[in-house]
Amino acid sequence: MTAPSDSPTAPAAGSPDFATANGADPSLPALRAEIDRLDDVLHDLLMQRADVVARLAQSRAKGSGTPLRPGREALILRRLLARHAGPLPHAALVRLWREIFASSTLMQGNFSVAVFIRQPEEERIAREHFGAGTPLKLHPSGAAALAAVSSGKTSLAVLPLPQEGEPAEAAWWSRLESPRLQVVARLPFFSAAENGPEMLAVAPVPPDETGHDRSLLRLETDRSLSRAAVTQALNAAGLVPRGLQMRTEGGFTRVLVELDGALLPGDPRLAGLPFDRAQPLGFYAVPERGE
């Protein structure tokens, strides 16, 4: 039989006394326990959210709805950013919810994205917006990416922001089959930097209004018009342009106009424009920029 020891019993590993004896902050185990508790709460809420999404998917299966709702996502992110406080960066908050959105979309049916990029950074933008689990399929041109959507091979196309003076084959907007395909989002939705690459998402569904949107309008004419004449005609119709790009090919002029607000097909202001054709190309929720 072993004789009783006069030395005190050693504190159990993980106890506050053990932490103190080993030179650690005695509050550390309590803080870790609190994080574990919060992780469980977060996990429970994520599972509850997934259950609601599953019920939504079952409801859509009975109709012809689509899980793609970039306007709805923008409204959620704006609300969360407005109420956000504390040390967690805004960018991290958006990144977390973008993964939640992407997972919810995938739960509701097959979803994939055709991507045309000019620089590697643009592929990262598409990946972060649509989540790690969403299939991205790179295409050699904007026309090829749009063809993938038109044929039903992918759900959506992500394309570089149009640039003034770009080659004809890169100007995907000039031949966009609207209203069958429409611009529905601008990426990234949130960025702490004011400048950086941006992209547009095109889908075979109409965009949702969010109350803070911008529209794209394509004007076409076989007449030669100056930039000043186009601007004057738009202003006279009550469509004040934020900016415009012009392309003349084979005597045919196309103009891409960016406007504030959601411009819908059938807007009476379009009838007063002195062009052969005025075609809305869709609209998107205005992205958030800066912390």
C-alpha positions as CSV (number, residue, x, y, z in Angstrom):
1,M,0.0,0.0,0.0
2,T,1.4,3.4,-1.0
3,A,1.8,6.0,1.7
4,P,-0.1,9.2,1.3
5,S,1.9,12.1,-0.2
6,D,2.4,15.4,1.6
7,S,2.6,17.3,-1.8
8,P,-0.6,18.9,-3.1
9,T,-2.6,17.3,-5.9
10,A,-1.6,18.6,-9.3
11,P,-4.3,20.7,-11.0
12,A,-6.2,19.0,-13.9
13,A,-5.2,20.0,-17.4
14,G,-7.6,22.6,-18.8
15,S,-8.6,23.9,-15.4
16,P,-8.0,27.6,-14.4
17,D,-5.5,26.4,-11.7
18,F,-3.6,24.4,-14.3
19,A,-3.4,27.5,-16.5
20,T,-2.1,29.6,-13.7
21,A,0.5,27.0,-12.6
22,N,1.8,27.0,-16.2
23,G,2.0,30.8,-16.6
24,A,-1.1,31.2,-18.8
25,D,-3.9,33.6,-18.4
26,P,-6.5,32.0,-16.1
27,S,-9.3,33.4,-18.2
28,L,-8.1,31.7,-21.4
29,P,-10.0,28.4,-20.7
30,A,-13.2,30.3,-20.0
31,L,-12.9,32.3,-23.2
32,R,-12.3,29.1,-25.2
33,A,-15.4,27.6,-23.6
34,E,-17.4,30.7,-24.6
35,I,-16.2,30.4,-28.2
36,D,-17.1,26.7,-28.2
37,R,-20.6,27.6,-26.9
38,L,-21.0,30.3,-29.6
39,D,-19.8,27.9,-32.3
40,D,-22.6,25.5,-31.3
41,V,-25.1,28.3,-31.5
42,L,-23.9,29.4,-34.9
43,H,-24.0,25.8,-36.1
44,D,-27.6,25.3,-34.8
45,L,-28.7,28.5,-36.7
46,L,-26.9,27.4,-39.9
47,M,-28.7,24.1,-39.8
48,Q,-32.0,25.9,-39.2
49,R,-31.4,28.2,-42.1
50,A,-30.6,25.2,-44.3
51,D,-33.9,23.6,-43.4
52,V,-35.7,26.8,-44.5
53,V,-33.8,26.8,-47.8
54,A,-34.7,23.1,-48.3
55,R,-38.4,24.0,-47.8
56,L,-38.0,26.9,-50.3
57,A,-36.4,24.5,-52.8
58,Q,-39.4,22.1,-52.5
59,S,-41.8,25.0,-53.0
60,R,-39.9,26.1,-56.2
61,A,-39.9,22.6,-57.5
62,K,-43.7,22.9,-57.9
63,G,-43.3,26.1,-60.0
64,S,-40.8,27.6,-62.4
65,G,-38.9,29.8,-59.9
66,T,-35.2,30.2,-59.9
67,P,-32.9,30.2,-56.9
68,L,-30.8,33.0,-58.4
69,R,-31.7,36.2,-56.5
70,P,-28.8,38.6,-56.7
71,G,-31.0,41.5,-55.7
72,R,-32.3,39.7,-52.6
73,E,-28.7,38.9,-51.7
74,A,-27.7,42.6,-52.0
75,L,-30.5,43.6,-49.7
76,I,-29.4,41.1,-47.1
77,L,-25.8,42.3,-47.2
78,R,-26.7,45.9,-47.1
79,R,-28.8,45.3,-44.0
80,L,-26.0,43.3,-42.3
81,L,-23.4,45.9,-43.2
82,A,-25.5,48.7,-41.8
83,R,-25.9,46.9,-38.4
84,H,-22.4,45.5,-38.2
85,A,-20.1,46.6,-35.3
86,G,-17.0,45.3,-33.6
87,P,-13.6,44.1,-34.7
88,L,-14.7,41.6,-37.4
89,P,-13.9,43.3,-40.8
90,H,-16.7,44.1,-43.1
91,A,-15.0,42.1,-45.8
92,A,-15.0,39.0,-43.6
93,L,-18.7,39.4,-42.9
94,V,-19.5,39.6,-46.6
95,R,-17.2,36.7,-47.4
96,L,-19.0,34.5,-44.8
97,W,-22.5,35.4,-46.2
98,R,-21.4,34.9,-49.8
99,E,-20.5,31.3,-48.9
100,I,-23.9,30.9,-47.2
101,F,-25.7,32.3,-50.3
102,A,-23.7,30.0,-52.6
103,S,-24.4,26.9,-50.5
104,S,-28.1,27.8,-50.4
105,T,-28.2,28.2,-54.2
106,L,-26.6,24.9,-54.8
107,M,-29.1,23.2,-52.4
108,Q,-31.9,24.4,-54.6
109,G,-30.7,22.8,-57.9
110,N,-27.8,22.5,-60.3
111,F,-25.9,25.8,-60.6
112,S,-22.7,26.6,-62.5
113,V,-21.0,29.7,-63.8
114,A,-19.4,30.4,-67.2
115,V,-16.5,32.9,-66.7
116,F,-14.5,34.9,-69.2
117,I,-11.5,36.8,-67.7
118,R,-8.8,39.1,-69.0
119,Q,-6.6,38.9,-65.9
120,P,-6.2,36.3,-63.0
121,E,-7.6,38.7,-60.4
122,E,-11.0,38.5,-62.2
123,E,-11.2,34.7,-61.6
124,R,-10.7,35.3,-57.9
125,I,-13.5,37.8,-57.9
126,A,-15.9,35.3,-59.5
127,R,-14.8,32.5,-57.1
128,E,-15.3,34.6,-54.0
129,H,-18.7,35.8,-55.1
130,F,-20.1,32.4,-56.0
131,G,-18.4,30.4,-53.3
132,A,-15.9,27.5,-53.1
133,G,-18.4,24.8,-54.0
134,T,-19.8,26.4,-57.2
135,P,-18.5,25.0,-60.5
136,L,-16.7,27.7,-62.5
137,K,-16.1,27.0,-66.2
138,L,-13.5,29.3,-67.9
139,H,-14.2,30.3,-71.5
140,P,-11.9,31.9,-74.1
141,S,-14.2,34.8,-74.9
142,G,-17.3,36.6,-73.7
143,A,-19.3,35.3,-76.6
144,A,-18.4,31.7,-75.6
145,A,-19.4,32.3,-72.0
146,L,-22.7,33.8,-73.1
147,A,-23.3,30.9,-75.5
148,A,-22.9,28.5,-72.5
149,V,-25.7,30.3,-70.7
150,S,-27.9,30.5,-73.8
151,S,-27.6,26.8,-74.4
152,G,-28.4,26.0,-70.8
153,K,-24.9,24.5,-70.1
154,T,-24.4,27.0,-67.3
155,S,-26.7,29.1,-65.1
156,L,-25.0,32.4,-65.4
157,A,-22.0,34.1,-67.1
158,V,-19.5,36.4,-65.4
159,L,-17.8,38.9,-67.8
160,P,-15.3,41.8,-67.5
161,L,-16.6,45.3,-67.1
162,P,-16.9,46.9,-70.6
163,Q,-14.0,49.2,-71.5
164,E,-13.9,52.1,-73.9
165,G,-12.0,51.2,-77.1
166,E,-11.8,47.5,-76.4
167,P,-11.5,45.1,-79.5
168,A,-14.8,44.2,-81.1
169,E,-14.5,40.5,-80.0
170,A,-14.2,41.7,-76.4
171,A,-17.3,44.0,-76.5
172,W,-19.8,41.3,-75.4
173,W,-22.4,43.9,-74.5
174,S,-22.8,45.0,-78.2
175,R,-24.4,41.7,-79.1
176,L,-26.0,40.7,-75.8
177,E,-29.3,38.9,-76.5
178,S,-31.5,41.1,-74.3
179,P,-34.1,40.7,-72.9
180,R,-33.5,36.9,-73.0
181,L,-30.2,37.5,-71.2
182,Q,-29.8,40.4,-68.8
183,V,-27.2,41.9,-66.5
184,V,-28.2,41.0,-63.0
185,A,-25.2,41.8,-60.7
186,R,-21.9,43.7,-60.5
187,L,-19.0,42.0,-58.7
188,P,-17.5,42.3,-56.2
189,F,-20.5,43.5,-54.2
190,F,-18.3,44.7,-51.4
191,S,-14.7,45.9,-51.5
192,A,-12.7,47.9,-49.0
193,A,-10.7,49.4,-51.9
194,E,-12.3,52.1,-54.1
195,N,-10.5,50.9,-57.3
196,G,-10.0,47.4,-58.6
197,P,-11.2,45.0,-61.3
198,E,-15.0,44.6,-61.5
199,M,-17.2,42.2,-63.4
200,L,-20.8,41.9,-64.5
201,A,-23.1,38.8,-64.2
202,V,-25.5,37.9,-67.0
203,A,-28.3,35.5,-66.5
204,P,-31.5,34.3,-68.3
205,V,-33.7,35.9,-65.6
206,P,-34.8,39.4,-64.9
207,P,-32.9,41.3,-62.1
208,D,-34.7,42.3,-58.9
209,E,-34.9,46.0,-57.8
210,T,-33.2,46.9,-54.6
211,G,-33.9,50.6,-54.3
212,H,-30.3,51.5,-55.1
213,D,-29.6,50.2,-58.6
214,R,-27.9,51.1,-61.9
215,S,-29.0,50.2,-65.3
216,L,-27.3,49.5,-68.7
217,L,-28.9,50.7,-71.9
218,R,-27.7,49.9,-75.4
219,L,-28.5,52.4,-78.2
220,E,-28.2,51.5,-81.9
221,T,-28.3,53.7,-85.0
222,D,-26.9,53.7,-88.6
223,R,-26.3,57.4,-88.3
224,S,-23.0,59.0,-87.2
225,L,-23.5,60.7,-83.9
226,S,-21.2,62.6,-81.6
227,R,-20.9,61.9,-77.9
228,A,-22.3,65.3,-77.2
229,A,-25.4,64.6,-79.4
230,V,-26.0,61.3,-77.7
231,T,-25.7,62.9,-74.2
232,Q,-28.1,65.7,-75.3
233,A,-30.7,63.3,-76.6
234,L,-30.5,61.2,-73.3
235,N,-30.9,64.3,-71.1
236,A,-33.8,65.5,-73.2
237,A,-35.6,62.2,-72.6
238,G,-35.0,62.4,-68.9
239,L,-32.3,59.7,-68.9
240,V,-29.3,61.4,-67.4
241,P,-26.2,59.2,-68.2
242,R,-23.6,58.5,-65.6
243,G,-21.3,57.5,-68.4
244,L,-21.3,56.1,-71.9
245,Q,-19.2,54.2,-74.4
246,M,-19.5,54.4,-78.1
247,R,-18.5,51.9,-80.9
248,T,-18.8,52.4,-84.6
249,E,-18.4,49.3,-86.8
250,G,-19.3,49.2,-90.5
251,G,-21.1,52.5,-90.3
252,F,-23.3,51.2,-87.4
253,T,-23.0,53.0,-84.1
254,R,-23.7,51.3,-80.7
255,V,-23.7,53.1,-77.4
256,L,-23.5,51.6,-73.9
257,V,-25.1,53.9,-71.4
258,E,-25.0,53.6,-67.6
259,L,-27.9,55.2,-65.7
260,D,-29.0,55.5,-62.1
261,G,-32.1,53.5,-61.1
262,A,-33.7,50.4,-62.5
263,L,-34.6,50.9,-66.2
264,L,-37.3,48.5,-67.3
265,P,-38.4,47.5,-70.8
266,G,-41.3,49.6,-71.9
267,D,-40.2,52.6,-69.9
268,P,-42.0,55.5,-71.8
269,R,-38.8,57.6,-71.8
270,L,-37.2,55.1,-74.3
271,A,-39.8,56.0,-77.0
272,G,-38.6,59.6,-77.1
273,L,-35.0,58.7,-78.0
274,P,-33.9,59.4,-81.6
275,F,-32.2,56.1,-82.2
276,D,-33.2,53.1,-84.3
277,R,-33.2,50.9,-81.2
278,A,-33.0,51.5,-77.5
279,Q,-32.6,48.2,-75.6
280,P,-32.3,47.9,-71.8
281,L,-29.6,45.3,-70.9
282,G,-30.6,44.9,-67.2
283,F,-29.5,46.4,-64.0
284,Y,-27.6,45.6,-60.8
285,A,-27.5,46.6,-57.1
286,V,-25.0,49.3,-56.6
287,P,-21.9,47.7,-54.9
288,E,-20.6,48.8,-51.5
289,R,-17.1,50.3,-51.5
290,G,-14.8,51.3,-48.6
291,E,-14.9,50.3,-44.9
